[in-house]
Amino acid sequence: MTVVKIHVPELTCSSCAMAIEKKLTKIPEIKFQIGIVTRTVKITYDETVLNKETIFQQIKKAGYDFDEVETKQL
């Protein structure tokens, strides 16, 4: 499993979080946590099934730019 943490500067309210959540729930192979206070999204996924670019595309489709903060293997 891989965990990637991203910083989303425009993630400032629950509506923003819901927009991202709506896109990420379309990917059944992931688990995620959205932190409005920290403006971060932590995503856990299996690299043998999915690549992070697919995940990142969904966040961009929600209308948000982001910076990748950390990626680690579990």
Protein Blocks (a to p, Z undefined) as FASTA:
>chain_A
ZZdddddfklmbfklmmmmmmmmmmpmkbccdddfklopacddddfklocfklmmmmmmm
nopacddfbdcdZZ
